Every structure is written in structure tokens, then in C-alpha cells.
Amino acid sequence: MKVAVYAICKNEARFAARWMASMGEADGVYVLDTGSTDGTAERLRALGAVVAVEEIIPWRFDAARNRSLALVPEDADICVCTDLDEVFRPGWRAALEGAWGPDTVQASYRYTWSFRPDGREDTVFWSEKIHSRQGWRWVHPVHEVLERLPGFPPGGKAAAPGVQLDHHPDPSKSRGQYLPLLELSVEEAPGDDRNTHYLGREYLYYGRWDDCIRTLKRHLSLPSAVWADERCASMRYIARALVQKGEKAEARRWLWRAVGEAPHLREPWLELAWQLYESGEWDGVAYLCRAALSIETRPQTYICEGWAWGSLPWDLLSIGLYRTGRRAEALEAARQALALEPDNARIRRNVELLGG
């Protein structure tokens, strides 16, 4: 079985050696450099990669991904798309080959998108950027995804749990190009629910509260917007924008809607618990945190946010219990929070004050 890695890059020489070492289990590495000025292409070639240099004008990620995929030899069996700020943990190839069956055309694998300052995992989900050589193209100017070409059998998707890819991004890199590209994505495909959701979220990041609310309400109205997890996230983001506008009562109504949309997720319960915490409604805080903690299986989608699976739910629960006179239960919750974040001095003080 022939495995090929392919990627796009620009001015990432500092990542080249680490990335190439990580991708070394592949039979070949193919990179499209889109205009580096720091010697990235030369560094990658010296380390054994096949590198082509081509500027993509106007810039869009799907066009660049498709050009990089075209570099992969036609006889490759498995194509692995990564970025230079990502690192596979050793043994990924054997795990991938073990999961790949005769009818497999795509594989999903565990992806750590972010880490906490202490090195522990933060946001984790399963990604799907490993695929067969034939019958695929990348679509959308940003937040690009693989699309199966017409005329090719759909094939099967395999889970490859032994494959772990870690993301270690450059914090100085700007995401300024994302907003105009997302606006272009929605202009090109106004009925695409996924990119409409992403655009509303991007407006939230930019503090454009009214644009955020308008766009996410439109997302919720689209006939194709049926995935409860993403609908719930749109409702939570609407609530965040409303809070920024000073409309806390309306924000709370949207958070209750979010809970109803996806009660199987921790995030809506905890965002609502936080709002009740800020208004001193302690019984509600305790109830909502317990509801969140009753969800014990972490989802495998990108919607899952790291803070919902760290110390926060136990920490808020401890405070809610303490404020309602349940000191012994509060101590146990505080201990659970401290176990998840042992270096948090405030939580440690809470444990000590509660008698622990």
C-alpha cells in the first residue's frame, strides 16, 4: 500500500524539520509552496519533499489544496492532507493501514486542534482529511472540505483510532483573510449551512454583533441546517452577541433554546450555568452543572469545546453548592475540579476553605 502526504505552505521554514520528521512514515511527501520568502521550499526539498512553487491568485484554500493534491502520483493508494504546523504521533501509518479496508475511500482520525498552556489537550475532535487518490476535490474558499466527484463510487469511511494528529499553530499568524473568504463562500453558495454558520461565528470573533445575530439566524432558517450540534452552537453564539449588546434576558432565552436543541452536549448547559452564576442564581447553577456532568462521553465533532471537559463544570458546581449551604458536596466538587486543574491556585484555596 502506497501512502502519500500532501500539503500547502507559505513562510513556514521553522516548522519544516519537525513536520518532515513526523511525516516520515509515508512513501512520499508533496508540497505546494504558495510564495514563501523565508526559504521554506528549499528547506523542504533538502529534507526529501517534492515541492512545487505556485502563487494562487486570487487566493483561496480549495484551489491551493487541489493543486497540491495534483502533485501526488496517480498510483498512490492513500492520500494524507496535513499542514506544516501539524504533527503525527509515531505509528500513524501502521494504524492507518490496519483500519483501511478494500472498500475504504476515506478515514477519520483523532485530531487535537489546541492545547492548554500546561500541555494538556484542549479542543479535540475527529478529522477526515485522509482519502483515496481518485475521485476527490476540495471545495470552498476557506474552511475547505473534501467532496466526492460524480461518477466515483461512494465507498466506505473507516475510523482509524490509532492515528493521532496534533496541531501546534504559530500564534502570530493572522486569520484576517478568513472573513472575506467566508463572505465569498456564502456568496458562492448561499444555501450552504456550514459556511453560513462559520461566517456568523467569524462575525462574533470580530465583535460585529448584529451581523453575527443576523447571519446565525439565517443559518438556523436554512432547510439543510439539520445537525443539532451546529444549530445549538449558532444559538449559543447568538446569546453571546446579545450579552455584548446588553440584552441578557434575550440571551438567556436563546441559551434555553440551545439546551433544548442539543441536550446531549455539555456546552449549552454550562453557558447557561455561567449566566446564572453571574446573576447569583445558585440553585440553577448547581442544577445546570450537574446536568452537564451527567454527559460523560466526549463528542468526536469539532463542536466539542475543551473548557466543557476541564475543571469548569466541577468548579461552578462547587460554588453553586456552597452558596446553597451544601458544604460537603461543594468540597467533593471542588476536589474534582482541582484534580482536573491541579495548578489552579484559586480552586486549591477553595478546597482548603471548604475543609479539604
Salt bridges, closest charged atoms under 4 A:
GLU12 OE1 - LYS173 NZ 3.40
ASP27 OD2 - ARG93 NH1 2.92
GLU54 OE1 - ARG67 NE 2.88
ASP62 OD1 - ARG60 NE 2.79
GLU74 OE2 - ARG133 NH2 3.38
ASP75 OD1 - LYS2 NZ 2.98
ASP83 OD1 - ARG65 NH1 2.88
ASP85 OD2 - HIS167 NE2 3.18
GLU97 OE2 - ARG93 NH2 3.17
ASP118 OD2 - ARG120 NE 2.69
GLU121 OE2 - ARG89 NH2 3.27
GLU121 OE1 - ARG110 NH2 2.69
GLU128 OE2 - LYS157 NZ 2.96
GLU144 OE2 - ARG65 NE 2.87
GLU147 OE1 - ARG137 NE 2.68
ASP166 OD2 - ARG89 NE 2.72
ASP170 OD2 - ARG14 NH2 2.19
GLU188 OE2 - ARG60 NH1 2.76
ASP192 OD2 - HIS140 NE2 3.41
GLU202 OE1 - ARG175 NH2 2.54
ASP210 OD1 - LYS245 NZ 2.82
ASP211 OD2 - ARG208 NH2 2.90
ASP211 OD1 - ARG214 NH2 3.06
ASP229 OD1 - HIS264 NE2 2.79
GLU247 OE2 - LYS245 NZ 3.91
GLU250 OE1 - ARG253 NH2 2.78
GLU261 OE2 - ARG231 NE 3.13
GLU271 OE2 - ARG236 NH1 2.50
GLU271 OE2 - ARG240 NH2 2.58
GLU281 OE2 - ARG252 NH2 2.75
ASP283 OD1 - ARG326 NH2 3.39
GLU305 OE2 - ARG236 NH2 2.87
GLU305 OE1 - ARG240 NH2 3.76
ASP315 OD2 - ARG346 NH2 2.35
GLU329 OE1 - ARG290 NH2 2.53
